[in-house]
């Protein structure tokens, strides 16, 4: 299931202990980001080595926790130690594929209107 199009996507800055589960990550959202983990927003966490992320999302029926480990490379993460950074759905898609979402480049120039 995918989040609705109006859902906000937040990277939780800093590093997270990847042993955390639903409750630990929800507590981190409440304490460090000062947001409601049950509000329907998506929260993305990265481990210290940078090759693992977890995505926490409340879909209205229950809490969802998605995990991904890159076999090569690292997930691009903001330098901030605290707080959160907003992403678009396209940026989240790039992040999940291990692409640098901060400065993607088109392979061909766009057509001018």
JOVENBEL-V155348 format. One record per run of one state. SS is the DSSP state (2 for helix, 1 for strand, 0 for the rest). FROM is the first residue (numbers start at 0). TO is the last residue. If there is no record, write none. Layout:
BEGIN
((SS,FROM,TO) (SS,FROM,TO))
END
This chain:
BEGIN
((0,0,7) (1,8,11) (0,12,20) (2,21,32) (0,33,40) (1,41,45) (0,46,50) (1,51,57) (0,58,61) (1,62,68) (0,69,82) (1,83,86) (0,87,87) (2,88,95) (0,96,112))
END
